[in-house]
Each structure stands twice: as C-alpha cells, then as structure tokens.
C-alpha cells in the first residue's frame, strides 16, 4: 500500500544496545522527519532530511544517528540506547517547501530497560 | 526552548459543547500554523491550517482564530462529539525552514457523551 510505514511497531531493548528504527515512504517526498513523543513535551524533532544524502539536526539529536541513501528510506539508529530514549517515535514526510503538510507514520513504541 | 506554547494540557468537554485550545508563539518569522489531530495508537494527521494574513479559517465544526498582534492562535471545536476525543497539537513553520514544523506540547481532549 502507498503511504508511510514504520517498523518495528514495538521494540524492547536493553540499555547500551544499538537499535535501528525503519521508516519507508512511497510518495517520493523530498522531506523526511523523525520525532519523539513524550508526555508533556509534545512532538520534538530529532533529525530531518531535505533530500537523499542531506540530513540535519533537530531539537533533540543527541544519541541518535540517521542516514538517507535513498529518497524513500530514513532509518533512525540509537547507537547505545539509554532509558531516557524510551519513547514513541514517529517518522513523517512532506512533499516540498511549498507543500507543508507532513504525513506521519503509525509510530514505533520503544522501551529501553 | 519551546517556541510554541499550548494550553491547556488536558480538556474535558460535554457532548455538544465548545472545545477551545490555545497556542502562543514568539517567533515573528512563523508563516504557517497547522493543527494536527492524533487518535490513540495513531500518528498525527493534519486537521486544519492557517496563514497569518487571515484572522479566521473554518472547516466544518473546526475553526482556527488567529491574532497576529498578540501572537496567538486557537482551535475551536463546535458541537464537540465523543469522536473528537484525541490529542491536538498546534504547530508553526518558520519561512526559512523548508517543511520543518515546531509543535506545541499537545492537548488531550475528552468529550463525554
């Protein structure tokens, strides 16, 4: 199906482990975003990408790494997971600077024990 | 720092009542103000949006009121229904930021039958 998908939907990992969250969109949107959602903080931008091979930090990038070798994929890696990274992670995409609407994936609930 | 302040954090309204959620901002470079709606277990989805050259925008039971001089905007939900129960996020886009959005903290709305 067309759209934006995230995998896995749920993940439990241990402190110190590396974990990668996947995001895939089928619209060929230029912009892609990673947010984390925590109670009382709303949606905070971790990283974003304006196009393949172009990424930039958002509001809370520490502890995260992204890459974008293909337009449709935007994986987010936690290099050494910490309990403070327990959160719900959302990926989003947007067509262009003139098409501001962001389309969100269903989210990944990550628990770091 | 939170560039978009949203209130209240939670809101309970009776069916048929009016729900009002407020947002305030400081950055005068913001040029687009969307509201997103999020149901439990889902990603946020665009509900309605406004540009600062318009003071009000209405779509069905949802209205955005915008006060440029006060740097405030609000979402009004008329004739609130139990199906409107969701988390609502206001957001703002800075004109030089491409498709980046800054989100408020979110408001959890409950509409009682």
Boltz contact constraints between the chains, C-beta under 6 A:
constraints:
  - contact:
      token1: [A, 31]
      token2: [B, 99]
      max_distance: 6.0
  - contact:
      token1: [A, 42]
      token2: [B, 103]
      max_distance: 6.0
  - contact:
      token1: [A, 42]
      token2: [B, 104]
      max_distance: 6.0
  - contact:
      token1: [A, 42]
      token2: [B, 105]
      max_distance: 6.0
  - contact:
      token1: [A, 42]
      token2: [B, 106]
      max_distance: 6.0
  - contact:
      token1: [A, 43]
      token2: [B, 103]
      max_distance: 6.0
  - contact:
      token1: [A, 50]
      token2: [B, 98]
      max_distance: 6.0
  - contact:
      token1: [A, 90]
      token2: [B, 43]
      max_distance: 6.0
  - contact:
      token1: [A, 94]
      token2: [B, 99]
      max_distance: 6.0
  - contact:
      token1: [A, 97]
      token2: [B, 98]
      max_distance: 6.0
  - contact:
      token1: [A, 100]
      token2: [B, 32]
      max_distance: 6.0
  - contact:
      token1: [A, 100]
      token2: [B, 93]
      max_distance: 6.0
  - contact:
      token1: [A, 100]
      token2: [B, 99]
      max_distance: 6.0
  - contact:
      token1: [A, 101]
      token2: [B, 46]
      max_distance: 6.0
  - contact:
      token1: [A, 104]
      token2: [B, 43]
      max_distance: 6.0
  - contact:
      token1: [A, 104]
      token2: [B, 44]
      max_distance: 6.0
  - contact:
      token1: [A, 105]
      token2: [B, 43]
      max_distance: 6.0
  - contact:
      token1: [A, 106]
      token2: [B, 43]
      max_distance: 6.0
  - contact:
      token1: [A, 107]
      token2: [B, 43]
      max_distance: 6.0
